[in-house]
Amino acid sequence: MALTKKDLVLTVSKETGITQVDAKRVIQKTLDHLIQGLKDGHTVELRNFGVFKVRQRAPRRGRNPKTGQEVPVPSKRVVVFKPGLLMRQDIK
């Protein structure tokens, strides 16, 4: 089962006593700033959680699974996540 943004909003609202509308606004703004930081080329480090970075994937040769024909796959930017020490320890 997936943990959704709605689940986060309900949990934050319940545990902090703020309204669901305010919790949703805070969570959405946090996510918006995280995304904007990555778009601007910054590394986003959340202590005890992890680090988000944008990496450039090199172009490569792929293969069409139906036909077996080789196709060029262009380079692209991808987001990578490295969990922090506390997260790695907690998830063991």
Order of alpha helices (4+ residues) and beta strands (2+ residues): alpha-alpha-beta-beta-beta-beta-beta-alpha
